[in-house]
Amino acid sequence: MYTGQKVRLRAYTREDISIRLNYINDIEIANLLTADIPYPILLHEEEKWFESITSQSDRYMFAIETIEDNRFIGGCSINSIDWKNSVATVGIFIGHKDYWGHGYGNDAMNILISFIFNQMNINKIRLISYSFNKRAIKSFEKCGFVIEGILRKEVFKDGIYYDKIAMGILREEFLKNMAADK
Ligand SMILES: CC(C)(COP(=O)(O)OP(=O)(O)OC[C@H]1O[C@@H](n2cnc3c(N)ncnc32)[C@H](O)[C@@H]1OP(=O)(O)O)[C@@H](O)C(=O)NCCC(=O)NCCS
């Protein structure tokens, strides 16, 4: 269990399954998540996903829980690791909308970043956001991610093509930020 200022990251439990299903089947949230997550997800698929996470060594799945009232509000993950080049790809969602824009996502991502750079021998963390997801981009920038590239018109939503935004943070940048915070 990894603890920050507002949230802790913990392992998923069976009790999280139905709540998580409601979170990611909310169309507003589904629209912000990557297209390779199907919509809507069925209960048996979600249960299968839960069973699968226990045995996957290169995928780290964390439930995000509030410190104040132990509420399960979302999840974050290392989705893949390129060990040869030392790059981890991550993702995050806060599924309980009351918690958007209050620093919970920022805190959870900071814990995930610290976990990766302090506990794993990884040199870079990357993620992809959508150009219209301004809250996410701002939150990730607050964590130290920088915009590295624009993948033009790779997302089709409601008849419009949007850009994907590639963001990344290097180990050296993380260490510099840590030193500056002291
Ligand atoms: C993205 C997400 C994890 C961010 O977590 P959060 O707790 O909501 O965000 P934070 O409070 O850490 O930071 C949000 C920042 O964006 C700002 N913001 C909010 N809406 C904004 C907008 N429309 N334009 C610009 N900035 C905005 C907030 O003011 C805040 O900045 P501040 O602290 O300087 O005031 C969360 O909103 C979420 O899970 N959303 C749904 C799923 C999703 O988008 N996942 C990411 C996919 S890449």
The ligand as an SDF file (V2000), in Angstrom:
LIG
                    3D

 48 50  0  0  0  0  0  0  0  0999 V2000
   -7.5490   13.1880  -15.2510 C   0  0  0  0  0  0  0  0  0  0  0  0
   -7.7670   13.0420  -13.7550 C   0  0  0  0  0  0  0  0  0  0  0  0
   -7.0160   11.8020  -13.2750 C   0  0  0  0  0  0  0  0  0  0  0  0
   -7.1790   14.2580  -13.0560 C   0  0  0  0  0  0  0  0  0  0  0  0
   -7.3730   14.1350  -11.6820 O   0  0  0  0  0  0  0  0  0  0  0  0
   -8.1260   15.3300  -10.8750 P   0  0  0  0  0  0  0  0  0  0  0  0
   -8.0360   14.9940   -9.4460 O   0  0  0  0  0  0  0  0  0  0  0  0
   -9.4780   15.5210  -11.4500 O   0  0  0  0  0  0  0  0  0  0  0  0
   -7.2610   16.6020  -11.2790 O   0  0  0  0  0  0  0  0  0  0  0  0
   -6.3590   17.5340  -10.3570 P   0  0  0  0  0  0  0  0  0  0  0  0
   -7.2130   18.1720   -9.3240 O   0  0  0  0  0  0  0  0  0  0  0  0
   -5.1630   16.7640   -9.9350 O   0  0  0  0  0  0  0  0  0  0  0  0
   -5.8420   18.6180  -11.4160 O   0  0  0  0  0  0  0  0  0  0  0  0
   -6.7230   19.1750  -12.3480 C   0  0  0  0  0  0  0  0  0  0  0  0
   -6.2100   20.5500  -12.7380 C   0  0  0  0  0  0  0  0  0  0  0  0
   -6.8120   20.8950  -13.9790 O   0  0  0  0  0  0  0  0  0  0  0  0
   -7.4870   22.1270  -13.8450 C   0  0  0  0  0  0  0  0  0  0  0  0
   -8.6360   22.0670  -14.7450 N   0  0  0  0  0  0  0  0  0  0  0  0
   -9.8350   21.4990  -14.5500 C   0  0  0  0  0  0  0  0  0  0  0  0
  -10.5990   21.6580  -15.6410 N   0  0  0  0  0  0  0  0  0  0  0  0
   -9.8310   22.3070  -16.5490 C   0  0  0  0  0  0  0  0  0  0  0  0
  -10.0620   22.7840  -17.8870 C   0  0  0  0  0  0  0  0  0  0  0  0
  -11.2080   22.5800  -18.5120 N   0  0  0  0  0  0  0  0  0  0  0  0
   -9.0420   23.4280  -18.5200 N   0  0  0  0  0  0  0  0  0  0  0  0
   -7.8570   23.6250  -17.9140 C   0  0  0  0  0  0  0  0  0  0  0  0
   -7.5910   23.2150  -16.6340 N   0  0  0  0  0  0  0  0  0  0  0  0
   -8.5840   22.5620  -15.9740 C   0  0  0  0  0  0  0  0  0  0  0  0
   -7.8300   22.2190  -12.3840 C   0  0  0  0  0  0  0  0  0  0  0  0
   -8.0640   23.5670  -12.0220 O   0  0  0  0  0  0  0  0  0  0  0  0
   -6.5830   21.6290  -11.7510 C   0  0  0  0  0  0  0  0  0  0  0  0
   -5.5120   22.5580  -11.7330 O   0  0  0  0  0  0  0  0  0  0  0  0
   -5.1550   23.4070  -10.4040 P   0  0  0  0  0  0  0  0  0  0  0  0
   -4.9070   22.4150   -9.3100 O   0  0  0  0  0  0  0  0  0  0  0  0
   -3.9380   24.1770  -10.7860 O   0  0  0  0  0  0  0  0  0  0  0  0
   -6.3570   24.2580  -10.1100 O   0  0  0  0  0  0  0  0  0  0  0  0
   -9.2800   12.9090  -13.4110 C   0  0  0  0  0  0  0  0  0  0  0  0
   -9.9290   14.1290  -13.6740 O   0  0  0  0  0  0  0  0  0  0  0  0
   -9.9680   11.8020  -14.1710 C   0  0  0  0  0  0  0  0  0  0  0  0
   -9.7390   10.6400  -13.8720 O   0  0  0  0  0  0  0  0  0  0  0  0
  -10.8100   12.1220  -15.1480 N   0  0  0  0  0  0  0  0  0  0  0  0
  -11.5860   11.1010  -15.8820 C   0  0  0  0  0  0  0  0  0  0  0  0
  -10.7360   10.0550  -16.6210 C   0  0  0  0  0  0  0  0  0  0  0  0
   -9.5530   10.6550  -17.3180 C   0  0  0  0  0  0  0  0  0  0  0  0
   -9.6110   11.7110  -17.9110 O   0  0  0  0  0  0  0  0  0  0  0  0
   -8.4060    9.9320  -17.2340 N   0  0  0  0  0  0  0  0  0  0  0  0
   -7.1840   10.3370  -17.8820 C   0  0  0  0  0  0  0  0  0  0  0  0
   -7.0940    9.7860  -19.2350 C   0  0  0  0  0  0  0  0  0  0  0  0
   -5.5420   10.2280  -20.0190 S   0  0  0  0  0  0  0  0  0  0  0  0
  1  2  1  0
  2  3  1  0
  2  4  1  0
  2 36  1  0
  4  5  1  0
  5  6  1  0
  6  7  2  0
  6  8  1  0
  6  9  1  0
  9 10  1  0
 10 11  2  0
 10 12  1  0
 10 13  1  0
 13 14  1  0
 14 15  1  0
 15 16  1  0
 15 30  1  0
 16 17  1  0
 17 18  1  0
 17 28  1  0
 18 19  1  0
 18 27  1  0
 19 20  2  0
 20 21  1  0
 21 22  1  0
 21 27  2  0
 22 23  1  0
 22 24  2  0
 24 25  1  0
 25 26  2  0
 26 27  1  0
 28 29  1  0
 28 30  1  0
 30 31  1  0
 31 32  1  0
 32 33  2  0
 32 34  1  0
 32 35  1  0
 36 37  1  0
 36 38  1  0
 38 39  2  0
 38 40  1  0
 40 41  1  0
 41 42  1  0
 42 43  1  0
 43 44  2  0
 43 45  1  0
 45 46  1  0
 46 47  1  0
 47 48  1  0
M  END
$$$$
